[in-house]
Amino acid sequence: MKIALRKMGNSQGVIIPKTVIAELELEYEVDMTVKDKQIILSKPRDAVRVGWELAAQELTATDDDGLVWPELANQEDEDLQW
C-alpha cells in the first residue's frame, strides 16, 4: 500500500488508514522502529511495571518485603530512615 508523505509543520508524516488502525487495534500511540531502512509501526506492548504497585502493597501487608539477600546490603543501610 502506498501512502503519500504529507507536510506537517516542519516535518512530514503519513495518515494511517482507519482500516489499518482497526486491524492493529491501535488507540492512542504506536511503537515505531527503524530496521534495515524500513519503518516498522506496531501496537505498543503492555506498559512496563503494570501491577507492580499492587504487588508491592501485598508484600508489605504480608511483611514479606525484606531484603532477599541481606548479606549484600550496604553498610549505610542501617542509618537510613524509611
PyMOL CGO cylinders between C-alpha atoms (Angstrom):
from pymol import cmd
from pymol.cgo import CYLINDER

trace = [
    CYLINDER, 0.00, 0.00, 0.00, 1.46, 3.36, -0.97, 0.3, 1, 1, 1, 1, 1, 1,
    CYLINDER, 1.46, 3.36, -0.97, 0.76, 6.34, 1.25, 0.3, 1, 1, 1, 1, 1, 1,
    CYLINDER, 0.76, 6.34, 1.25, 1.72, 9.92, 0.46, 0.3, 1, 1, 1, 1, 1, 1,
    CYLINDER, 1.72, 9.92, 0.46, 4.09, 11.86, 2.70, 0.3, 1, 1, 1, 1, 1, 1,
    CYLINDER, 4.09, 11.86, 2.70, 2.33, 15.00, 3.90, 0.3, 1, 1, 1, 1, 1, 1,
    CYLINDER, 2.33, 15.00, 3.90, 3.79, 18.22, 5.19, 0.3, 1, 1, 1, 1, 1, 1,
    CYLINDER, 3.79, 18.22, 5.19, 3.12, 18.60, 8.92, 0.3, 1, 1, 1, 1, 1, 1,
    CYLINDER, 3.12, 18.60, 8.92, 4.73, 21.76, 10.25, 0.3, 1, 1, 1, 1, 1, 1,
    CYLINDER, 4.73, 21.76, 10.25, 8.49, 21.41, 9.80, 0.3, 1, 1, 1, 1, 1, 1,
    CYLINDER, 8.49, 21.41, 9.80, 8.15, 17.63, 9.46, 0.3, 1, 1, 1, 1, 1, 1,
    CYLINDER, 8.15, 17.63, 9.46, 6.47, 15.14, 7.18, 0.3, 1, 1, 1, 1, 1, 1,
    CYLINDER, 6.47, 15.14, 7.18, 4.09, 12.40, 8.13, 0.3, 1, 1, 1, 1, 1, 1,
    CYLINDER, 4.09, 12.40, 8.13, 1.60, 9.85, 6.90, 0.3, 1, 1, 1, 1, 1, 1,
    CYLINDER, 1.60, 9.85, 6.90, -2.05, 9.25, 7.58, 0.3, 1, 1, 1, 1, 1, 1,
    CYLINDER, -2.05, 9.25, 7.58, -2.68, 5.68, 8.73, 0.3, 1, 1, 1, 1, 1, 1,
    CYLINDER, -2.68, 5.68, 8.73, -5.89, 4.37, 7.16, 0.3, 1, 1, 1, 1, 1, 1,
    CYLINDER, -5.89, 4.37, 7.16, -8.74, 3.65, 9.57, 0.3, 1, 1, 1, 1, 1, 1,
    CYLINDER, -8.74, 3.65, 9.57, -8.85, 0.00, 8.46, 0.3, 1, 1, 1, 1, 1, 1,
    CYLINDER, -8.85, 0.00, 8.46, -5.20, -0.49, 9.46, 0.3, 1, 1, 1, 1, 1, 1,
    CYLINDER, -5.20, -0.49, 9.46, -5.79, 1.16, 12.82, 0.3, 1, 1, 1, 1, 1, 1,
    CYLINDER, -5.79, 1.16, 12.82, -8.77, -1.12, 13.42, 0.3, 1, 1, 1, 1, 1, 1,
    CYLINDER, -8.77, -1.12, 13.42, -6.87, -4.24, 12.32, 0.3, 1, 1, 1, 1, 1, 1,
    CYLINDER, -6.87, -4.24, 12.32, -3.99, -3.48, 14.72, 0.3, 1, 1, 1, 1, 1, 1,
    CYLINDER, -3.99, -3.48, 14.72, -6.39, -2.36, 17.47, 0.3, 1, 1, 1, 1, 1, 1,
    CYLINDER, -6.39, -2.36, 17.47, -4.47, 0.88, 17.93, 0.3, 1, 1, 1, 1, 1, 1,
    CYLINDER, -4.47, 0.88, 17.93, -5.75, 3.55, 20.29, 0.3, 1, 1, 1, 1, 1, 1,
    CYLINDER, -5.75, 3.55, 20.29, -3.50, 6.49, 21.18, 0.3, 1, 1, 1, 1, 1, 1,
    CYLINDER, -3.50, 6.49, 21.18, 0.05, 5.58, 20.24, 0.3, 1, 1, 1, 1, 1, 1,
    CYLINDER, 0.05, 5.58, 20.24, 2.22, 3.16, 18.29, 0.3, 1, 1, 1, 1, 1, 1,
    CYLINDER, 2.22, 3.16, 18.29, 5.74, 1.80, 18.70, 0.3, 1, 1, 1, 1, 1, 1,
    CYLINDER, 5.74, 1.80, 18.70, 7.99, 2.89, 15.84, 0.3, 1, 1, 1, 1, 1, 1,
    CYLINDER, 7.99, 2.89, 15.84, 11.30, 1.25, 15.00, 0.3, 1, 1, 1, 1, 1, 1,
    CYLINDER, 11.30, 1.25, 15.00, 13.63, 1.60, 12.04, 0.3, 1, 1, 1, 1, 1, 1,
    CYLINDER, 13.63, 1.60, 12.04, 15.37, -1.55, 10.79, 0.3, 1, 1, 1, 1, 1, 1,
    CYLINDER, 15.37, -1.55, 10.79, 17.16, -2.14, 7.51, 0.3, 1, 1, 1, 1, 1, 1,
    CYLINDER, 17.16, -2.14, 7.51, 15.88, 1.19, 6.17, 0.3, 1, 1, 1, 1, 1, 1,
    CYLINDER, 15.88, 1.19, 6.17, 12.28, 0.21, 6.94, 0.3, 1, 1, 1, 1, 1, 1,
    CYLINDER, 12.28, 0.21, 6.94, 9.90, 1.98, 9.31, 0.3, 1, 1, 1, 1, 1, 1,
    CYLINDER, 9.90, 1.98, 9.31, 8.01, -0.53, 11.43, 0.3, 1, 1, 1, 1, 1, 1,
    CYLINDER, 8.01, -0.53, 11.43, 4.89, 0.60, 13.29, 0.3, 1, 1, 1, 1, 1, 1,
    CYLINDER, 4.89, 0.60, 13.29, 3.40, -1.83, 15.79, 0.3, 1, 1, 1, 1, 1, 1,
    CYLINDER, 3.40, -1.83, 15.79, 0.94, -1.95, 18.63, 0.3, 1, 1, 1, 1, 1, 1,
    CYLINDER, 0.94, -1.95, 18.63, 2.66, -0.96, 21.87, 0.3, 1, 1, 1, 1, 1, 1,
    CYLINDER, 2.66, -0.96, 21.87, 3.44, -3.77, 24.25, 0.3, 1, 1, 1, 1, 1, 1,
    CYLINDER, 3.44, -3.77, 24.25, 1.81, -3.72, 27.65, 0.3, 1, 1, 1, 1, 1, 1,
    CYLINDER, 1.81, -3.72, 27.65, 3.18, -0.99, 29.85, 0.3, 1, 1, 1, 1, 1, 1,
    CYLINDER, 3.18, -0.99, 29.85, 6.23, -1.88, 31.87, 0.3, 1, 1, 1, 1, 1, 1,
    CYLINDER, 6.23, -1.88, 31.87, 5.68, -2.43, 35.59, 0.3, 1, 1, 1, 1, 1, 1,
    CYLINDER, 5.68, -2.43, 35.59, 1.92, -2.91, 35.30, 0.3, 1, 1, 1, 1, 1, 1,
    CYLINDER, 1.92, -2.91, 35.30, 0.73, -4.35, 38.60, 0.3, 1, 1, 1, 1, 1, 1,
    CYLINDER, 0.73, -4.35, 38.60, 3.95, -3.63, 40.49, 0.3, 1, 1, 1, 1, 1, 1,
    CYLINDER, 3.95, -3.63, 40.49, 2.24, -1.18, 42.86, 0.3, 1, 1, 1, 1, 1, 1,
    CYLINDER, 2.24, -1.18, 42.86, -0.36, -3.74, 43.92, 0.3, 1, 1, 1, 1, 1, 1,
    CYLINDER, -0.36, -3.74, 43.92, 2.28, -6.47, 44.27, 0.3, 1, 1, 1, 1, 1, 1,
    CYLINDER, 2.28, -6.47, 44.27, 4.40, -4.20, 46.49, 0.3, 1, 1, 1, 1, 1, 1,
    CYLINDER, 4.40, -4.20, 46.49, 1.39, -3.40, 48.66, 0.3, 1, 1, 1, 1, 1, 1,
    CYLINDER, 1.39, -3.40, 48.66, 0.67, -7.13, 49.05, 0.3, 1, 1, 1, 1, 1, 1,
    CYLINDER, 0.67, -7.13, 49.05, 4.28, -7.82, 50.03, 0.3, 1, 1, 1, 1, 1, 1,
    CYLINDER, 4.28, -7.82, 50.03, 4.16, -5.05, 52.62, 0.3, 1, 1, 1, 1, 1, 1,
    CYLINDER, 4.16, -5.05, 52.62, 0.84, -6.28, 54.01, 0.3, 1, 1, 1, 1, 1, 1,
    CYLINDER, 0.84, -6.28, 54.01, 2.23, -9.80, 54.50, 0.3, 1, 1, 1, 1, 1, 1,
    CYLINDER, 2.23, -9.80, 54.50, 5.51, -8.43, 55.96, 0.3, 1, 1, 1, 1, 1, 1,
    CYLINDER, 5.51, -8.43, 55.96, 7.38, -10.11, 53.09, 0.3, 1, 1, 1, 1, 1, 1,
    CYLINDER, 7.38, -10.11, 53.09, 9.20, -7.02, 51.83, 0.3, 1, 1, 1, 1, 1, 1,
    CYLINDER, 9.20, -7.02, 51.83, 12.60, -7.62, 53.45, 0.3, 1, 1, 1, 1, 1, 1,
    CYLINDER, 12.60, -7.62, 53.45, 15.88, -7.88, 51.60, 0.3, 1, 1, 1, 1, 1, 1,
    CYLINDER, 15.88, -7.88, 51.60, 16.19, -11.06, 49.57, 0.3, 1, 1, 1, 1, 1, 1,
    CYLINDER, 16.19, -11.06, 49.57, 19.96, -11.08, 50.02, 0.3, 1, 1, 1, 1, 1, 1,
    CYLINDER, 19.96, -11.08, 50.02, 20.52, -9.22, 53.29, 0.3, 1, 1, 1, 1, 1, 1,
    CYLINDER, 20.52, -9.22, 53.29, 24.24, -10.06, 53.26, 0.3, 1, 1, 1, 1, 1, 1,
    CYLINDER, 24.24, -10.06, 53.26, 24.57, -7.77, 50.22, 0.3, 1, 1, 1, 1, 1, 1,
    CYLINDER, 24.57, -7.77, 50.22, 23.19, -4.73, 51.98, 0.3, 1, 1, 1, 1, 1, 1,
    CYLINDER, 23.19, -4.73, 51.98, 25.22, -1.54, 52.13, 0.3, 1, 1, 1, 1, 1, 1,
    CYLINDER, 25.22, -1.54, 52.13, 26.83, -0.63, 55.43, 0.3, 1, 1, 1, 1, 1, 1,
    CYLINDER, 26.83, -0.63, 55.43, 24.95, 2.68, 55.46, 0.3, 1, 1, 1, 1, 1, 1,
    CYLINDER, 24.95, 2.68, 55.46, 21.54, 0.98, 55.05, 0.3, 1, 1, 1, 1, 1, 1,
    CYLINDER, 21.54, 0.98, 55.05, 21.06, 0.76, 58.82, 0.3, 1, 1, 1, 1, 1, 1,
    CYLINDER, 21.06, 0.76, 58.82, 21.31, 4.57, 59.09, 0.3, 1, 1, 1, 1, 1, 1,
    CYLINDER, 21.31, 4.57, 59.09, 18.54, 5.21, 56.53, 0.3, 1, 1, 1, 1, 1, 1,
    CYLINDER, 18.54, 5.21, 56.53, 15.15, 6.45, 57.73, 0.3, 1, 1, 1, 1, 1, 1,
    CYLINDER, 15.15, 6.45, 57.73, 12.27, 4.99, 55.68, 0.3, 1, 1, 1, 1, 1, 1,
]
cmd.load_cgo(trace, "trace")
